């Protein structure tokens, strides 16, 4: 009881130190999704292309983004690009790494969702005179989005949780600030539990919300 009381009593002082990191993690998540989801659509269309060169490039980008650990991507961008005379900030490095990784994983979701649209929908669009682009824009893509929303929302949750890896490039997110505070006070248990609670404060409600959306869309798509 004394240990737990000590842990919780420290939170009043520790929370203000972690809040800027919480905001930084949300910012990184938002920017990564803003870059990653459009990349996911682009990668998916490249992989589905009938042209070998485009498909090959798309597959290479997806497999590299999925096959290389995010931790390695972050360090490659932040520490490697200066050797090519391209200096990038911590935030830009994190967005590039997270955006590429997110795009690679999201592409599989997008591709599966596009392929899940019944062939009859494409035939119906052609029957009313839609070209390939109009069929995609007005018939196929809107239906694929409904299928893709729940898994893409789960991806967004994973990205938020993954922002903890950005501490390796000294981006001041939650874990970076927790390590900094812990090294000053040596109260690692208290600060790390608080950091875990801050991640859970977003991840758990978001996961429940995804479940609600998934059930709603499931009933809607089943009609």
BALOBA-1460 file (C-alpha; in Angstrom, 3 decimals):
// residues 223
<rec num="1" residu="x" x="0.000" y="0.000" z="0.000"/>
<rec num="2" residu="x" x="2.836" y="2.394" z="0.792"/>
<rec num="3" residu="x" x="4.494" y="1.684" z="-2.569"/>
<rec num="4" residu="x" x="1.313" y="2.239" z="-4.567"/>
<rec num="5" residu="x" x="0.567" y="5.372" z="-2.571"/>
<rec num="6" residu="x" x="4.003" y="6.732" z="-3.371"/>
<rec num="7" residu="x" x="3.549" y="5.963" z="-7.080"/>
<rec num="8" residu="x" x="0.221" y="7.733" z="-7.361"/>
<rec num="9" residu="x" x="1.317" y="10.658" z="-5.220"/>
<rec num="10" residu="x" x="4.100" y="11.414" z="-7.721"/>
<rec num="11" residu="x" x="1.699" y="11.679" z="-10.646"/>
<rec num="12" residu="x" x="0.643" y="15.193" z="-9.733"/>
<rec num="13" residu="x" x="4.180" y="16.390" z="-10.439"/>
<rec num="14" residu="x" x="4.892" y="14.035" z="-13.320"/>
<rec num="15" residu="x" x="1.746" y="14.584" z="-15.379"/>
<rec num="16" residu="x" x="2.545" y="18.199" z="-16.392"/>
<rec num="17" residu="x" x="5.957" y="16.975" z="-17.575"/>
<rec num="18" residu="x" x="4.408" y="14.304" z="-19.806"/>
<rec num="19" residu="x" x="1.513" y="16.317" z="-21.251"/>
<rec num="20" residu="x" x="3.665" y="18.043" z="-23.909"/>
<rec num="21" residu="x" x="4.851" y="14.583" z="-24.932"/>
<rec num="22" residu="x" x="1.235" y="13.434" z="-25.154"/>
<rec num="23" residu="x" x="0.450" y="16.329" z="-27.497"/>
<rec num="24" residu="x" x="3.591" y="15.564" z="-29.533"/>
<rec num="25" residu="x" x="2.526" y="11.904" z="-29.879"/>
<rec num="26" residu="x" x="-0.925" y="12.933" z="-31.132"/>
<rec num="27" residu="x" x="0.674" y="15.365" z="-33.579"/>
<rec num="28" residu="x" x="3.004" y="12.695" z="-34.927"/>
<rec num="29" residu="x" x="0.105" y="10.254" z="-35.226"/>
<rec num="30" residu="x" x="-2.017" y="12.732" z="-37.173"/>
<rec num="31" residu="x" x="0.769" y="13.682" z="-39.581"/>
<rec num="32" residu="x" x="1.787" y="10.044" z="-40.083"/>
<rec num="33" residu="x" x="-1.782" y="9.073" z="-40.991"/>
<rec num="34" residu="x" x="-2.088" y="12.118" z="-43.244"/>
<rec num="35" residu="x" x="0.936" y="10.850" z="-45.168"/>
<rec num="36" residu="x" x="0.464" y="7.118" z="-44.704"/>
<rec num="37" residu="x" x="-3.150" y="6.585" z="-45.772"/>
<rec num="38" residu="x" x="-2.784" y="8.316" z="-49.176"/>
<rec num="39" residu="x" x="0.450" y="6.372" z="-49.641"/>
<rec num="40" residu="x" x="-1.474" y="3.205" z="-48.818"/>
<rec num="41" residu="x" x="-3.937" y="3.932" z="-51.627"/>
<rec num="42" residu="x" x="-1.101" y="4.758" z="-54.025"/>
<rec num="43" residu="x" x="0.841" y="1.606" z="-53.125"/>
<rec num="44" residu="x" x="-2.299" y="-0.521" z="-53.494"/>
<rec num="45" residu="x" x="-3.050" y="0.870" z="-56.953"/>
<rec num="46" residu="x" x="0.572" y="0.332" z="-57.983"/>
<rec num="47" residu="x" x="0.507" y="-3.295" z="-56.823"/>
<rec num="48" residu="x" x="-2.790" y="-3.856" z="-58.665"/>
<rec num="49" residu="x" x="-1.444" y="-2.274" z="-61.850"/>
<rec num="50" residu="x" x="-1.246" y="-4.403" z="-64.989"/>
<rec num="51" residu="x" x="2.111" y="-2.833" z="-65.863"/>
<rec num="52" residu="x" x="4.993" y="-4.900" z="-64.550"/>
<rec num="53" residu="x" x="7.318" y="-1.974" z="-63.840"/>
<rec num="54" residu="x" x="4.737" y="-0.097" z="-61.764"/>
<rec num="55" residu="x" x="3.661" y="-3.265" z="-59.963"/>
<rec num="56" residu="x" x="7.294" y="-4.171" z="-59.228"/>
<rec num="57" residu="x" x="8.049" y="-0.748" z="-57.731"/>
<rec num="58" residu="x" x="4.851" y="-0.889" z="-55.687"/>
<rec num="59" residu="x" x="5.674" y="-4.347" z="-54.335"/>
<rec num="60" residu="x" x="9.211" y="-3.234" z="-53.456"/>
<rec num="61" residu="x" x="7.949" y="-0.186" z="-51.537"/>
<rec num="62" residu="x" x="5.341" y="-2.235" z="-49.680"/>
<rec num="63" residu="x" x="7.681" y="-5.085" z="-48.799"/>
<rec num="64" residu="x" x="10.407" y="-2.724" z="-47.602"/>
<rec num="65" residu="x" x="7.923" y="-0.759" z="-45.515"/>
<rec num="66" residu="x" x="6.560" y="-3.952" z="-43.981"/>
<rec num="67" residu="x" x="9.792" y="-5.904" z="-43.795"/>
<rec num="68" residu="x" x="12.118" y="-3.313" z="-42.272"/>
<rec num="69" residu="x" x="11.413" y="-2.645" z="-38.559"/>
<rec num="70" residu="x" x="10.079" y="0.834" z="-37.911"/>
<rec num="71" residu="x" x="12.887" y="1.433" z="-35.442"/>
<rec num="72" residu="x" x="15.407" y="0.859" z="-38.241"/>
<rec num="73" residu="x" x="13.477" y="3.112" z="-40.648"/>
<rec num="74" residu="x" x="13.542" y="5.955" z="-38.147"/>
<rec num="75" residu="x" x="17.272" y="5.665" z="-37.593"/>
<rec num="76" residu="x" x="17.970" y="5.310" z="-41.314"/>
<rec num="77" residu="x" x="16.113" y="8.526" z="-42.061"/>
<rec num="78" residu="x" x="17.341" y="10.598" z="-39.117"/>
<rec num="79" residu="x" x="20.964" y="9.456" z="-38.984"/>
<rec num="80" residu="x" x="21.424" y="8.322" z="-42.576"/>
<rec num="81" residu="x" x="20.017" y="11.190" z="-44.624"/>
<rec num="82" residu="x" x="22.552" y="13.760" z="-43.339"/>
<rec num="83" residu="x" x="25.249" y="11.653" z="-45.017"/>
<rec num="84" residu="x" x="23.433" y="12.402" z="-48.283"/>
<rec num="85" residu="x" x="23.500" y="16.102" z="-47.360"/>
<rec num="86" residu="x" x="19.798" y="16.028" z="-46.520"/>
<rec num="87" residu="x" x="19.265" y="17.250" z="-42.988"/>
<rec num="88" residu="x" x="15.774" y="16.677" z="-41.615"/>
<rec num="89" residu="x" x="14.234" y="17.552" z="-38.268"/>
<rec num="90" residu="x" x="13.185" y="14.984" z="-35.682"/>
<rec num="91" residu="x" x="9.512" y="15.483" z="-36.545"/>
<rec num="92" residu="x" x="10.110" y="15.235" z="-40.299"/>
<rec num="93" residu="x" x="12.202" y="12.085" z="-39.826"/>
<rec num="94" residu="x" x="9.495" y="10.524" z="-37.687"/>
<rec num="95" residu="x" x="6.755" y="11.411" z="-40.194"/>
<rec num="96" residu="x" x="8.765" y="9.943" z="-43.084"/>
<rec num="97" residu="x" x="9.434" y="6.701" z="-41.205"/>
<rec num="98" residu="x" x="5.942" y="6.325" z="-39.766"/>
<rec num="99" residu="x" x="4.296" y="7.479" z="-43.003"/>
<rec num="100" residu="x" x="6.123" y="4.897" z="-45.107"/>
<rec num="101" residu="x" x="5.459" y="2.092" z="-42.637"/>
<rec num="102" residu="x" x="1.800" y="3.080" z="-42.276"/>
<rec num="103" residu="x" x="1.387" y="3.305" z="-46.034"/>
<rec num="104" residu="x" x="2.898" y="-0.145" z="-46.527"/>
<rec num="105" residu="x" x="0.566" y="-1.792" z="-44.017"/>
<rec num="106" residu="x" x="-2.471" y="0.249" z="-45.073"/>
<rec num="107" residu="x" x="-1.915" y="-0.717" z="-48.714"/>
<rec num="108" residu="x" x="-2.779" y="-4.331" z="-47.973"/>
<rec num="109" residu="x" x="-6.012" y="-3.259" z="-46.304"/>
<rec num="110" residu="x" x="-6.899" y="-0.930" z="-49.168"/>
<rec num="111" residu="x" x="-6.065" y="-3.530" z="-51.824"/>
<rec num="112" residu="x" x="-8.156" y="-6.198" z="-50.089"/>
<rec num="113" residu="x" x="-11.048" y="-3.750" z="-49.739"/>
<rec num="114" residu="x" x="-10.916" y="-2.795" z="-53.416"/>
<rec num="115" residu="x" x="-10.889" y="-6.444" z="-54.427"/>
<rec num="116" residu="x" x="-13.799" y="-7.154" z="-52.060"/>
<rec num="117" residu="x" x="-16.161" y="-4.936" z="-54.074"/>
<rec num="118" residu="x" x="-18.326" y="-7.371" z="-56.077"/>
<rec num="119" residu="x" x="-17.551" y="-7.679" z="-59.762"/>
<rec num="120" residu="x" x="-21.209" y="-6.953" z="-60.468"/>
<rec num="121" residu="x" x="-20.707" y="-3.395" z="-59.251"/>
<rec num="122" residu="x" x="-18.028" y="-2.842" z="-61.881"/>
<rec num="123" residu="x" x="-20.217" y="-4.376" z="-64.570"/>
<rec num="124" residu="x" x="-23.139" y="-2.169" z="-63.549"/>
<rec num="125" residu="x" x="-20.955" y="0.946" z="-63.734"/>
<rec num="126" residu="x" x="-19.814" y="-0.010" z="-67.225"/>
<rec num="127" residu="x" x="-23.407" y="-0.693" z="-68.241"/>
<rec num="128" residu="x" x="-24.456" y="2.884" z="-67.447"/>
<rec num="129" residu="x" x="-21.536" y="4.294" z="-69.425"/>
<rec num="130" residu="x" x="-18.937" y="4.966" z="-66.714"/>
<rec num="131" residu="x" x="-15.310" y="4.835" z="-67.791"/>
<rec num="132" residu="x" x="-12.604" y="3.219" z="-65.690"/>
<rec num="133" residu="x" x="-11.842" y="6.408" z="-63.734"/>
<rec num="134" residu="x" x="-15.485" y="7.283" z="-63.074"/>
<rec num="135" residu="x" x="-16.235" y="3.685" z="-62.094"/>
<rec num="136" residu="x" x="-13.421" y="3.827" z="-59.569"/>
<rec num="137" residu="x" x="-14.328" y="7.269" z="-58.202"/>
<rec num="138" residu="x" x="-18.089" y="6.873" z="-57.897"/>
<rec num="139" residu="x" x="-18.719" y="3.144" z="-57.518"/>
<rec num="140" residu="x" x="-15.722" y="1.069" z="-56.438"/>
<rec num="141" residu="x" x="-13.793" y="3.420" z="-54.157"/>
<rec num="142" residu="x" x="-16.754" y="4.561" z="-51.969"/>
<rec num="143" residu="x" x="-17.709" y="0.948" z="-51.296"/>
<rec num="144" residu="x" x="-14.107" y="-0.053" z="-50.623"/>
<rec num="145" residu="x" x="-13.761" y="2.792" z="-48.112"/>
<rec num="146" residu="x" x="-16.653" y="1.418" z="-46.062"/>
<rec num="147" residu="x" x="-14.968" y="-1.978" z="-45.945"/>
<rec num="148" residu="x" x="-11.560" y="-0.499" z="-45.107"/>
<rec num="149" residu="x" x="-12.607" y="1.918" z="-42.358"/>
<rec num="150" residu="x" x="-12.467" y="-0.467" z="-39.335"/>
<rec num="151" residu="x" x="-9.040" y="-2.000" z="-40.132"/>
<rec num="152" residu="x" x="-7.621" y="1.427" z="-41.008"/>
<rec num="153" residu="x" x="-8.871" y="2.751" z="-37.672"/>
<rec num="154" residu="x" x="-7.047" y="-0.117" z="-35.974"/>
<rec num="155" residu="x" x="-3.952" y="0.869" z="-37.919"/>
<rec num="156" residu="x" x="-4.312" y="4.399" z="-36.572"/>
<rec num="157" residu="x" x="-4.351" y="3.022" z="-33.020"/>
<rec num="158" residu="x" x="-1.184" y="1.021" z="-33.700"/>
<rec num="159" residu="x" x="0.491" y="4.127" z="-35.096"/>
<rec num="160" residu="x" x="-0.331" y="6.083" z="-31.938"/>
<rec num="161" residu="x" x="1.079" y="3.295" z="-29.781"/>
<rec num="162" residu="x" x="4.106" y="3.061" z="-32.050"/>
<rec num="163" residu="x" x="5.006" y="6.719" z="-31.550"/>
<rec num="164" residu="x" x="6.845" y="5.515" z="-28.435"/>
<rec num="165" residu="x" x="9.602" y="4.322" z="-30.800"/>
<rec num="166" residu="x" x="10.329" y="7.912" z="-31.814"/>
<rec num="167" residu="x" x="12.317" y="8.369" z="-28.605"/>
<rec num="168" residu="x" x="15.305" y="6.791" z="-30.424"/>
<rec num="169" residu="x" x="15.639" y="9.958" z="-32.532"/>
<rec num="170" residu="x" x="14.968" y="12.182" z="-29.513"/>
<rec num="171" residu="x" x="11.513" y="13.250" z="-30.706"/>
<rec num="172" residu="x" x="9.907" y="14.581" z="-27.497"/>
<rec num="173" residu="x" x="6.905" y="12.239" z="-27.312"/>
<rec num="174" residu="x" x="5.608" y="10.532" z="-24.163"/>
<rec num="175" residu="x" x="8.327" y="7.921" z="-23.699"/>
<rec num="176" residu="x" x="11.134" y="10.340" z="-24.489"/>
<rec num="177" residu="x" x="9.922" y="12.662" z="-21.751"/>
<rec num="178" residu="x" x="9.320" y="9.731" z="-19.404"/>
<rec num="179" residu="x" x="12.913" y="8.555" z="-19.850"/>
<rec num="180" residu="x" x="14.134" y="12.100" z="-19.275"/>
<rec num="181" residu="x" x="12.137" y="12.438" z="-16.074"/>
<rec num="182" residu="x" x="13.086" y="8.977" z="-14.899"/>
<rec num="183" residu="x" x="16.794" y="9.655" z="-15.377"/>
<rec num="184" residu="x" x="16.481" y="12.764" z="-13.204"/>
<rec num="185" residu="x" x="14.420" y="11.287" z="-10.351"/>
<rec num="186" residu="x" x="15.189" y="7.545" z="-10.735"/>
<rec num="187" residu="x" x="11.453" y="6.910" z="-10.224"/>
<rec num="188" residu="x" x="11.049" y="4.872" z="-13.384"/>
<rec num="189" residu="x" x="8.184" y="2.678" z="-12.176"/>
<rec num="190" residu="x" x="5.911" y="5.610" z="-11.408"/>
<rec num="191" residu="x" x="6.641" y="7.560" z="-14.589"/>
<rec num="192" residu="x" x="6.358" y="4.521" z="-16.878"/>
<rec num="193" residu="x" x="3.030" y="3.470" z="-15.356"/>
<rec num="194" residu="x" x="1.755" y="7.007" z="-15.932"/>
<rec num="195" residu="x" x="3.017" y="6.885" z="-19.531"/>
<rec num="196" residu="x" x="1.229" y="3.550" z="-20.040"/>
<rec num="197" residu="x" x="-1.989" y="5.061" z="-18.700"/>
<rec num="198" residu="x" x="-1.702" y="7.959" z="-21.149"/>
<rec num="199" residu="x" x="-1.387" y="5.559" z="-24.078"/>
<rec num="200" residu="x" x="-4.295" y="3.502" z="-22.753"/>
<rec num="201" residu="x" x="-6.434" y="6.638" z="-22.347"/>
<rec num="202" residu="x" x="-6.483" y="6.926" z="-26.140"/>
<rec num="203" residu="x" x="-6.078" y="3.324" z="-27.266"/>
<rec num="204" residu="x" x="-8.775" y="1.642" z="-25.168"/>
<rec num="205" residu="x" x="-11.677" y="4.030" z="-25.986"/>
<rec num="206" residu="x" x="-10.547" y="4.083" z="-29.626"/>
<rec num="207" residu="x" x="-10.612" y="0.282" z="-29.754"/>
<rec num="208" residu="x" x="-14.150" y="0.226" z="-28.342"/>
<rec num="209" residu="x" x="-15.192" y="2.858" z="-30.881"/>
<rec num="210" residu="x" x="-13.752" y="0.777" z="-33.728"/>
<rec num="211" residu="x" x="-15.890" y="-2.132" z="-32.562"/>
<rec num="212" residu="x" x="-19.015" y="0.029" z="-32.672"/>
<rec num="213" residu="x" x="-18.163" y="1.323" z="-36.155"/>
<rec num="214" residu="x" x="-17.408" y="-2.190" z="-37.379"/>
<rec num="215" residu="x" x="-20.767" y="-3.517" z="-36.178"/>
<rec num="216" residu="x" x="-22.598" y="-0.554" z="-37.691"/>
<rec num="217" residu="x" x="-20.884" y="-0.893" z="-41.059"/>
<rec num="218" residu="x" x="-21.331" y="-4.659" z="-40.946"/>
<rec num="219" residu="x" x="-25.102" y="-4.262" z="-40.676"/>
<rec num="220" residu="x" x="-25.086" y="-1.560" z="-43.352"/>
<rec num="221" residu="x" x="-23.013" y="-3.567" z="-45.821"/>
<rec num="222" residu="x" x="-25.092" y="-6.678" z="-45.223"/>
<rec num="223" residu="x" x="-28.242" y="-4.981" z="-46.496"/>
